[in-house]
Amino acid sequence: MTAMGGKISKESIYLRIYKQNFFDLTLVDLPGLTYVDGLGRFIANIYEDFIKNPNSIILYVTSATTDLVTGQSIELIDTHDKEWQRTMTIVTKVDARDSTFYQKFKVVDRGLGGFCVRNRTTDEIHQGVSQ
């Protein structure tokens, strides 16, 4: 997907990396689902073009500061991967989670699994903390 003067296009940008003895893999970074400027349905259609393919793995990436179990992303996953057999959940900003996080995480920790990610703080970066 490309940003064209602030607009979103269905046109893809391809980067091909070749390496012997590796499987072919295509990663698609889609724009976030949004309701701004009436783009919601347009972006959802782009998502559906990719996730309806039974050979696609869906990475549901969301922040721990949002409601993990509601929203348009969940609706799309439930429509195209009802059993979540092709879906992996990645939750960012787990250091900012609220008290309901673990209960909600259990709902999305299925299929290919759920993983939590916390980036290093500025202090940790300056201290040379690597993990």
Secondary structure, 3 states (H helix, E strand, C coil): CEEECCEEECCCCCCCCCCCCCCCCCCCCCCCCCCHHHCHHHHHHHHHHHHCCCCCCEEEEEECCCCCCCCHHHHHHHHHCCCCCCEEEEEECHHHCCCCHHHHHHHHCCCCCEEECCCCCHHHHHCCCCC
